[in-house]
Amino acid sequence: MKMYKKLILAVILLILIDIAAAATIHGTVYNLDLDKQQNAIVTVNSTPKQTFVSKDGTYTFELPAGSYEIKAEYNDDTVTETISIKEQGTYVLDLILFPSFFDDELLEEIEEPILEDEYFKEPTPAIYYIITIIAAVAIGLVIYLIIKYKKVLKVMKTPEEIAEEDVADKIYEFIKKNKRVLQKQIRKKFPSSEAKISLILKELEHKGKIEKIKKGRGNLIILKKK
């Protein structure tokens, strides 16, 4: 009889330890317009499997330590993300639904060229001082010319700059027309180099016109809402 009591006590202790080590996983399910997706079905491959109907676009799971796949579905849109729980606490994992027609082969993308990283490298402090001095001299020269000659200086753009701006405008119109496209599709549509297209997209993103979302090995370009 004492053996049964010890066995029952051991089972209870194991359950309490498992509960104590559990973590809270929560997040929000978004559609491609980055709006909360109501009535999405969220599942996690725990033992046993758990399912959550996200009526307001949010979900919550209580899970012990381990590695899990959390999947969200709504009609034909779906997404699966992996999360690793090492200790108890609260984890946040937001999910963005993607249509099923975005296959992995189309999302394969060539690694970004080194030129892009070098172009956007943050200047060193010494360069900041040099740029400041050059800018001050340039501004002083402009003011001197305006006062002495009373002429309006016009900065003329080179044909190359005009052509580059024309490509940027066409790429933006292409994104604006389709609402969402893959970066690989833009490269196929326009004959410009990968580096130039990447720079144009970064400039559009900096201006708040588009948003880049990582999807597999590629980038999904979405027209940003105003």
C-alpha positions as a printed NumPy array, in Angstrom:
array([[  0.   ,   0.   ,   0.   ],
       [  2.893,   2.362,   0.826],
       [  4.399,   1.647,  -2.613],
       [  1.197,   2.83 ,  -4.354],
       [  1.163,   6.022,  -2.278],
       [  4.774,   6.754,  -3.218],
       [  4.006,   6.102,  -6.886],
       [  0.99 ,   8.44 ,  -6.832],
       [  3.048,  11.106,  -5.03 ],
       [  5.824,  10.801,  -7.641],
       [  3.326,  11.25 , -10.505],
       [  1.843,  14.319,  -8.802],
       [  5.311,  15.818,  -8.317],
       [  6.181,  15.231, -11.986],
       [  2.97 ,  16.984, -13.06 ],
       [  3.663,  19.919, -10.736],
       [  7.258,  20.214, -12.025],
       [  6.016,  20.166, -15.631],
       [  3.471,  22.896, -14.862],
       [  6.054,  24.995, -13.027],
       [  8.429,  24.796, -16.001],
       [  5.713,  25.744, -18.49 ],
       [  6.018,  28.923, -20.531],
       [  3.362,  31.216, -21.992],
       [  3.499,  31.65 , -25.78 ],
       [  1.342,  34.4  , -27.251],
       [  1.211,  36.584, -30.318],
       [ -0.871,  38.14 , -33.072],
       [ -1.865,  36.685, -36.455],
       [ -1.633,  39.199, -39.342],
       [ -2.696,  39.028, -42.982],
       [ -0.594,  40.409, -45.853],
       [ -2.076,  43.889, -45.312],
       [ -0.618,  43.692, -41.767],
       [ -4.12 ,  43.787, -40.254],
       [ -5.126,  41.409, -37.46 ],
       [ -6.662,  38.282, -38.99 ],
       [ -9.789,  37.299, -37.112],
       [-10.968,  33.66 , -36.865],
       [ -7.568,  32.24 , -37.819],
       [ -6.893,  28.686, -36.579],
       [ -3.612,  28.343, -34.678],
       [ -2.177,  24.915, -33.771],
       [  0.961,  23.733, -31.986],
       [  2.454,  20.229, -32.283],
       [  2.623,  19.656, -28.542],
       [  1.634,  16.382, -26.863],
       [ -1.307,  16.386, -27.037],
       [ -1.759,  18.741, -30.009],
       [ -3.361,  22.091, -29.102],
       [ -5.661,  24.173, -31.314],
       [ -6.732,  27.78 , -30.771],
       [ -9.365,  29.724, -32.755],
       [ -8.124,  33.317, -32.829],
       [-11.367,  35.278, -32.927],
       [ -9.7  ,  38.659, -32.343],
       [ -6.41 ,  37.902, -34.109],
       [ -4.453,  36.883, -30.992],
       [ -3.549,  33.479, -29.534],
       [ -2.034,  32.012, -26.33 ],
       [ -0.535,  28.604, -25.458],
       [  0.933,  27.156, -22.257],
       [  3.856,  24.87 , -23.171],
       [  6.672,  23.072, -21.307],
       [ 10.302,  23.323, -22.38 ],
       [ 11.011,  21.967, -25.854],
       [ 10.946,  22.836, -29.558],
       [  7.577,  23.38 , -31.266],
       [  6.025,  24.278, -34.605],
       [  3.203,  26.816, -34.406],
       [  0.977,  26.957, -37.472],
       [ -1.714,  29.516, -38.366],
       [ -4.317,  29.037, -41.114],
       [ -7.131,  31.098, -42.589],
       [ -8.813,  29.886, -45.798],
       [ -5.891,  29.244, -48.215],
       [ -3.427,  31.436, -46.279],
       [ -1.   ,  29.73 , -43.925],
       [  2.282,  30.151, -42.044],
       [  4.422,  27.879, -39.847],
       [  7.069,  29.113, -37.407],
       [  9.399,  27.2  , -35.052],
       [ 10.03 ,  28.259, -31.466],
       [ 12.39 ,  26.797, -28.846],
       [ 11.497,  27.051, -25.152],
       [ 14.431,  26.59 , -22.776],
       [ 12.982,  28.001, -19.578],
       [  9.724,  29.248, -18.125],
       [  8.58 ,  32.753, -18.93 ],
       [  6.632,  34.631, -21.587],
       [  7.462,  34.349, -25.303],
       [  6.004,  36.508, -28.093],
       [  5.694,  35.069, -31.617],
       [  3.711,  37.055, -34.197],
       [  2.589,  35.246, -37.356],
       [  2.052,  36.671, -40.867],
       [ -0.191,  34.651, -43.177],
       [  0.936,  34.064, -46.767],
       [ -1.11 ,  32.733, -49.715],
       [ -0.33 ,  29.152, -50.721],
       [  0.742,  30.217, -54.245],
       [  4.043,  31.619, -52.878],
       [  6.083,  28.462, -53.508],
       [  9.602,  27.955, -52.152],
       [ 11.217,  27.74 , -55.6  ],
       [  9.978,  31.212, -56.518],
       [ 11.195,  32.57 , -53.188],
       [ 14.809,  31.46 , -53.694],
       [ 16.896,  34.572, -53.964],
       [ 20.544,  35.212, -54.795],
       [ 22.582,  36.559, -51.916],
       [ 22.707,  40.352, -51.806],
       [ 25.917,  41.734, -53.406],
       [ 28.669,  43.122, -51.222],
       [ 28.239,  46.495, -52.936],
       [ 24.95 ,  47.05 , -51.148],
       [ 26.443,  46.503, -47.686],
       [ 29.383,  48.791, -48.445],
       [ 27.073,  51.509, -49.773],
       [ 25.048,  51.616, -46.561],
       [ 27.964,  51.128, -44.172],
       [ 27.863,  53.623, -41.318],
       [ 30.66 ,  56.201, -41.667],
       [ 33.397,  56.375, -39.043],
       [ 33.534,  59.423, -36.706],
       [ 36.497,  60.899, -38.668],
       [ 34.413,  60.872, -41.849],
       [ 31.655,  62.765, -40.036],
       [ 34.072,  65.624, -39.325],
       [ 35.316,  65.706, -42.928],
       [ 31.765,  65.727, -44.278],
       [ 30.807,  68.543, -41.884],
       [ 33.779,  70.689, -42.972],
       [ 33.103,  70.08 , -46.674],
       [ 29.408,  70.882, -46.205],
       [ 30.209,  74.105, -44.343],
       [ 32.639,  75.222, -47.071],
       [ 30.127,  74.367, -49.79 ],
       [ 27.318,  76.286, -48.061],
       [ 29.587,  79.283, -47.546],
       [ 30.602,  79.249, -51.207],
       [ 26.99 ,  79.117, -52.336],
       [ 26.026,  82.047, -50.112],
       [ 29.013,  84.044, -51.37 ],
       [ 28.065,  83.447, -55.019],
       [ 24.437,  84.4  , -54.426],
       [ 25.333,  87.636, -52.636],
       [ 28.072,  88.691, -55.104],
       [ 26.492,  87.757, -58.394],
       [ 22.799,  87.624, -57.375],
       [ 22.248,  84.559, -59.489],
       [ 20.046,  81.579, -58.852],
       [ 22.146,  78.445, -59.023],
       [ 20.476,  75.533, -60.764],
       [ 21.704,  72.005, -60.207],
       [ 21.337,  70.031, -63.415],
       [ 20.927,  66.285, -63.233],
       [ 23.029,  64.018, -65.424],
       [ 21.358,  61.678, -67.934],
       [ 22.405,  58.715, -65.768],
       [ 20.675,  60.177, -62.703],
       [ 17.527,  60.878, -64.704],
       [ 17.538,  57.307, -66.075],
       [ 17.977,  55.86 , -62.576],
       [ 15.084,  57.942, -61.216],
       [ 12.962,  56.754, -64.141],
       [ 13.674,  53.107, -63.238],
       [ 12.84 ,  53.809, -59.583],
       [  9.507,  55.386, -60.595],
       [  8.666,  52.397, -62.813],
       [  9.497,  49.914, -60.035],
       [  7.325,  51.832, -57.573],
       [  4.425,  51.952, -60.056],
       [  4.824,  48.175, -60.566],
       [  4.614,  47.59 , -56.803],
       [  1.731,  50.071, -56.484],
       [ -0.22 ,  48.272, -59.203],
       [  0.256,  44.76 , -57.751],
       [  0.086,  45.772, -54.041],
       [  2.529,  42.947, -53.149],
       [  5.301,  41.32 , -55.209],
       [  8.425,  39.268, -54.627],
       [ 11.795,  40.983, -55.014],
       [ 12.746,  38.208, -57.439],
       [  9.763,  39.138, -59.638],
       [ 10.973,  42.76 , -59.772],
       [ 14.416,  41.604, -60.919],
       [ 12.788,  39.562, -63.684],
       [ 10.562,  42.47 , -64.742],
       [ 13.291,  45.121, -64.923],
       [ 16.699,  44.627, -66.6  ],
       [ 18.645,  46.614, -63.993],
       [ 21.351,  44.964, -61.887],
       [ 20.515,  43.274, -58.559],
       [ 22.526,  45.872, -56.659],
       [ 20.657,  48.799, -58.268],
       [ 17.228,  47.239, -57.608],
       [ 18.197,  46.511, -53.995],
       [ 19.297,  50.135, -53.52 ],
       [ 16.06 ,  51.438, -55.084],
       [ 13.947,  49.224, -52.787],
       [ 15.912,  50.34 , -49.726],
       [ 15.344,  53.978, -50.716],
       [ 11.593,  53.39 , -51.182],
       [ 11.477,  51.619, -47.807],
       [ 13.348,  54.522, -46.185],
       [ 10.77 ,  56.948, -47.615],
       [  7.96 ,  54.866, -46.104],
       [  6.452,  53.898, -49.459],
       [  7.   ,  50.121, -49.191],
       [  7.71 ,  47.453, -46.595],
       [  9.951,  44.394, -46.968],
       [  8.931,  41.139, -45.262],
       [ 11.332,  38.207, -45.101],
       [  9.711,  35.128, -46.667],
       [ 11.846,  31.998, -46.848],
       [ 15.063,  32.926, -48.674],
       [ 13.444,  35.878, -50.403],
       [ 11.739,  39.196, -49.692],
       [  8.071,  40.048, -50.142],
       [  7.564,  43.717, -51.094],
       [  4.292,  45.245, -49.849],
       [  2.87 ,  48.665, -50.692],
       [  2.701,  50.524, -47.41 ],
       [ -0.596,  52.031, -46.348],
       [ -0.687,  55.813, -46.075]])
